[in-house]
Amino acid sequence: MPDWEFIEVEREGRVGIVRFNRPERMNAFGSELAGEIREALEEFNADPGVGAIVTTGNGRAYSSGADLSARMAGDFDTNRPRPKPHPWNAEFLAVECKPLIAAVNGIALGIGLTSILWYDAIIASSAARFSMRFAAIGLTPEFDSAWMLPRVIGLHKAKEMMLTGRIYSAQEALELGLVHRVVEPDQLLPEAIALGQEIAANPASTLHTVKQMTFDALFAPDLETVEADSRVRFDHALQTPEHREAVRAFVEKRAGRFHDAEYMRGIAQEIAQG
């Protein structure tokens, strides 16, 4: 693992954990922090020992959004190249990454909120706050959020969030459907890790397919396209080593050995031999 400057990275079981570690700047996403997040996510994606990823922030904020310090100092150079690839790409988060869980510990503004709309689960501390703050600072919603937020919480609720720039409490976010559960601060990370472990117990290839299917369905032109894709993928899944092992484990009343690579290769050979 590299030496991280702006994040902390650890593992607990099959769950990778990325902590944004710029508390003095409320974990504002500058290019360096964003680059390190991307690198950490890619490392976890490549690690077969990791099945899900949790992101959270150190200090009082999850993330206060983009680092606008350069603009506040009068630097409006929009052509400056990014020094590292950043993670703010819908398909990267929604499809390419292993299941992502946001453990929102504090304020989540701007890209700190719009990025997690593409995650697979959002758990909030009771101390968390959320805002689509763009209109209040003369900006427009970023990162496809004008498209995605209405699909998460509904059109009129989303428009109210975007037009007012209001800051919402964790409980209000729960009532909107923006987050899935609210817990006390000391229970936030344990809850997120527990959910990650539950997800990560399942076959990695199946989890990836589910993420791909839900992403594709969001952009499908009609229900017929979704139905056709669903049939093809389900028929394929019936023939996979993962399904055969799941059936075998059920009959033998044991946990599946989906993450035992040598064992799963043996099942794949059984299928190939008919």
Secondary structure, DSSP 4 states (H G I P E B T S, - for coil): ----SSEEEEEETTEEEEEE--GGGTT-B-HHHHHHHHHHHHHHHH-TT--EEEEEESTTEEE--B--HHHHTT---TTPPPSS--S--HHIIIIISSPEEEEE-SEEETHHHHGGGGSSEEEEETT-EEE-GGGGGT----TTHHHHHHHHH-HHHHHHHHHH---EEHHHHHHHTSSSEEE-GGGHHHHHHHHHHHHHTS-HHHHHHHHHHHHHHHH-SSHHHHHHHHHHHHHHHTTSHHHHHHHHHHHTTS---TT-HHHHHHHHHHHHT-
